[in-house]
Amino acid sequence: MNQEDLNAIEQAVNESWQRIENWLRDNAPGLLEWFNPPATEEEIRQVESAIGKQFPPSVRFSYLRHNGFGNLSGWKDSNSFFDDYEFMALGRVMLWDEEMKRLEREDGLDDYDTVKQIQICQFQCDFFCVESSSNGKETVLNEWRSRNDNYKHTPVADSFAAYLSSFANRLENREFYYVDDEDDDAYGCLMRTDAELF
């Protein structure tokens, strides 16, 4: 991928993030505070080295804007954001990568490709994943569901950049709302307007 292509991806990612941040500022300022400061290039390289995989450009550019949402490390989950998924900080990406490799070694997990897949968002052991990008190209964003041992891979978007743009559109089209009622069990969450509540 040449520099012109990378510049175009970076611009698209930053424009989408700006739209997302603008919506949050106007509609859910409490959520905006959960986003972590940018990761550094060095921090990203350290994580890529530790997991043995490279982020595709749009994921890398996203981490250079925000190092995930909520907790920087450890097992405690943060509030969901992207379609009920937590956008994980780099420390948690590394933690979950280690866990999936352990499961592969000890339990014979064969429905998840630990060589290629990188979890960037999670909710209760379900993930949004991208494939490692050794050639610097964008890769498809997949949803990997593990609940009830019913493993399933579903393409979500052609790239994380495409997902961000779609998510910004959906925010602006009022497909989500922020729960600001402290008595609500979903307080502090971003909910889809069409979500089924149990």
C-alpha positions as CSV (number, residue, x, y, z in Angstrom):
1,M,0.0,0.0,0.0
2,N,1.5,3.4,-1.0
3,Q,1.6,6.5,1.1
4,E,-1.2,8.1,-0.8
5,D,-3.5,5.2,0.1
6,L,-2.5,5.4,3.7
7,N,-3.1,9.1,3.8
8,A,-6.6,8.6,2.5
9,I,-7.4,5.9,5.1
10,E,-6.0,8.1,7.9
11,Q,-8.2,11.0,6.7
12,A,-11.3,8.8,6.5
13,V,-10.7,7.3,9.9
14,N,-10.2,10.7,11.5
15,E,-13.2,12.2,9.8
16,S,-15.4,9.3,11.1
17,W,-14.0,9.7,14.6
18,Q,-14.6,13.4,14.5
19,R,-18.3,12.8,13.6
20,I,-18.6,10.2,16.4
21,E,-17.0,12.6,19.0
22,N,-19.2,15.5,17.8
23,W,-22.3,13.3,18.3
24,L,-21.2,12.2,21.8
25,R,-20.4,15.8,22.8
26,D,-23.9,16.8,21.9
27,N,-25.8,13.7,23.1
28,A,-23.6,11.7,25.5
29,P,-20.8,13.8,27.0
30,G,-20.4,11.3,29.8
31,L,-19.4,8.6,27.3
32,L,-16.8,10.8,25.6
33,E,-14.9,10.9,28.9
34,W,-14.4,7.1,28.8
35,F,-12.2,7.3,25.7
36,N,-8.5,7.0,26.5
37,P,-5.8,9.3,25.2
38,P,-4.0,8.3,22.0
39,A,-1.6,5.4,22.0
40,T,1.9,6.1,20.7
41,E,3.5,4.5,17.7
42,E,5.9,2.8,20.1
43,E,3.0,1.4,22.2
44,I,1.4,0.0,19.1
45,R,4.6,-1.6,17.8
46,Q,5.1,-3.2,21.3
47,V,1.7,-4.8,21.2
48,E,2.1,-6.0,17.6
49,S,5.5,-7.5,18.6
50,A,4.0,-9.2,21.6
51,I,1.0,-10.7,19.7
52,G,3.0,-11.5,16.6
53,K,0.5,-9.7,14.3
54,Q,0.2,-6.3,12.7
55,F,-2.9,-4.1,12.8
56,P,-4.4,-3.0,9.5
57,P,-4.1,0.7,8.8
58,S,-7.6,1.9,10.0
59,V,-7.2,0.1,13.3
60,R,-3.7,1.6,13.8
61,F,-5.0,5.1,13.0
62,S,-7.9,4.6,15.4
63,Y,-5.5,3.7,18.3
64,L,-3.4,6.7,17.4
65,R,-6.6,8.7,18.1
66,H,-7.9,6.8,21.1
67,N,-6.3,3.9,23.0
68,G,-9.6,2.2,23.3
69,F,-12.5,2.8,25.6
70,G,-12.4,2.4,29.4
71,N,-10.0,0.1,31.2
72,L,-6.4,0.1,29.9
73,S,-5.6,-3.4,31.1
74,G,-6.9,-6.2,33.2
75,W,-9.9,-8.4,32.9
76,K,-12.6,-6.0,34.1
77,D,-14.8,-5.1,31.2
78,S,-15.7,-1.5,30.3
79,N,-19.1,-0.2,29.1
80,S,-20.0,-1.3,25.6
81,F,-19.8,1.2,22.8
82,F,-19.7,-0.3,19.2
83,D,-22.9,-2.3,18.8
84,D,-22.7,-3.5,22.4
85,Y,-19.0,-4.2,22.1
86,E,-16.2,-2.5,24.1
87,F,-13.5,-0.9,22.0
88,M,-10.5,-2.5,23.8
89,A,-7.4,-0.6,24.9
90,L,-4.1,-2.1,23.6
91,G,-3.4,-3.7,27.0
92,R,-6.6,-5.6,26.8
93,V,-6.1,-6.6,23.2
94,M,-2.8,-8.2,24.3
95,L,-4.5,-9.9,27.2
96,W,-7.3,-11.5,25.1
97,D,-4.8,-12.5,22.4
98,E,-2.8,-14.4,25.1
99,E,-6.1,-16.0,26.4
100,M,-7.2,-17.2,23.0
101,K,-3.8,-18.8,22.3
102,R,-4.0,-20.5,25.7
103,L,-7.4,-21.9,24.9
104,E,-6.1,-23.1,21.6
105,R,-3.2,-24.9,23.3
106,E,-5.1,-26.4,26.2
107,D,-8.6,-26.9,24.9
108,G,-8.0,-27.4,21.2
109,L,-9.9,-24.3,20.2
110,D,-10.0,-24.7,16.4
111,D,-12.8,-22.2,15.4
112,Y,-10.6,-19.2,15.9
113,D,-7.5,-18.4,13.9
114,T,-4.9,-17.2,16.5
115,V,-2.3,-16.7,13.8
116,K,-4.3,-14.2,11.9
117,Q,-7.2,-12.8,14.0
118,I,-6.9,-9.8,16.3
119,Q,-9.7,-9.0,18.7
120,I,-10.2,-5.3,19.0
121,C,-13.7,-5.2,20.5
122,Q,-15.3,-7.6,22.9
123,F,-18.5,-8.4,24.8
124,Q,-18.8,-11.4,27.0
125,C,-16.3,-13.5,25.0
126,D,-17.7,-12.4,21.7
127,F,-15.5,-10.3,19.5
128,F,-15.1,-7.9,16.6
129,C,-11.9,-9.1,15.0
130,V,-9.6,-8.1,12.1
131,E,-7.0,-10.2,10.4
132,S,-3.4,-9.4,10.7
133,S,-2.1,-7.2,7.9
134,S,1.4,-8.2,6.9
135,N,1.2,-6.3,3.6
136,G,-0.2,-3.1,5.2
137,K,-3.6,-3.6,3.5
138,E,-7.0,-3.2,5.1
139,T,-8.8,-6.5,6.2
140,V,-12.4,-7.4,6.8
141,L,-13.9,-6.8,10.2
142,N,-15.6,-10.0,11.5
143,E,-17.8,-10.8,14.4
144,W,-16.8,-14.0,16.2
145,R,-19.5,-15.3,18.5
146,S,-18.7,-18.0,21.1
147,R,-21.8,-18.0,23.3
148,N,-23.2,-21.5,24.0
149,D,-20.2,-22.9,22.2
150,N,-22.0,-22.0,19.0
151,Y,-19.0,-20.5,17.2
152,K,-19.8,-18.3,14.3
153,H,-17.9,-15.9,12.1
154,T,-19.9,-13.1,10.4
155,P,-18.5,-10.3,8.2
156,V,-19.4,-6.9,9.6
157,A,-17.6,-4.5,7.3
158,D,-15.0,-4.5,4.6
159,S,-12.6,-2.7,7.0
160,F,-12.6,-1.0,10.4
161,A,-12.6,2.3,8.5
162,A,-15.8,1.3,6.7
163,Y,-17.4,0.2,10.1
164,L,-16.5,3.6,11.7
165,S,-18.1,5.5,8.8
166,S,-21.2,3.3,9.1
167,F,-21.4,3.7,12.8
168,A,-21.1,7.5,12.6
169,N,-24.0,7.5,10.0
170,R,-26.1,5.4,12.4
171,L,-25.4,7.7,15.3
172,E,-26.4,10.7,13.2
173,N,-29.5,8.9,12.0
174,R,-30.6,8.4,15.7
175,E,-30.2,4.7,15.7
176,F,-28.7,4.9,19.2
177,Y,-29.5,6.6,22.4
178,Y,-27.5,7.2,25.6
179,V,-29.0,5.9,28.9
180,D,-28.5,8.7,31.4
181,D,-31.0,7.5,34.0
182,E,-29.0,6.3,37.0
183,D,-31.8,4.0,38.1
184,D,-31.7,2.1,34.7
185,D,-29.6,-1.1,34.7
186,A,-28.1,0.1,31.4
187,Y,-27.0,3.4,32.8
188,G,-24.0,4.8,31.0
189,C,-24.5,2.6,27.9
190,L,-25.1,3.5,24.3
191,M,-28.1,1.5,23.3
192,R,-29.6,0.7,19.8
193,T,-33.1,2.1,19.5
194,D,-34.2,-1.3,18.0
195,A,-32.6,-3.4,20.8
196,E,-34.7,-6.0,22.5
197,L,-34.7,-5.4,26.3
198,F,-35.0,-8.4,28.6
